[in-house]
Amino acid sequence: MTASKHPYPKICVFCQEAFQARKSTTLYCSHKCAQRAYKENKRQEKLLRNKEEMKGEMTASVLAIQAREVLSVEQVCLLLGISRWTVIRMYKSNKIRTITIGRRRLILRIDIDKLLKTK
């Protein structure tokens, strides 16, 4: 599209400042705003892609956890969607049984199922 002889007012999509556009397709007031908008778009695409990858990894890890018979405290947190301290309070109040091997505290999958069935 060619430039118009009569510029008309527009608002920059990136900085929201008013400017005189010479083409109807112009979106940005300057080359600098166009560069910044491009970089921001690329940043948002990367964030969205990372979120989708993390969601896929979490889903895969939850499926792997569901197949296990013995779980760690962190795995129980991920499986139930609760904090680590909540799990610790649960085994201190004897709501779930734990097995201690060395310094590791493990929880049987059967005990978690029983807890969920009683609630």
Beta strands, then each sheet from edge to edge (+ up, - down):
strand 1: 8-11
strand 2: 18-21
strand 3: 70-72
strand 4: 98-101
strand 5: 104-108
sheet 1: 1+ 2-
sheet 2: 3+ 5- 4+
end
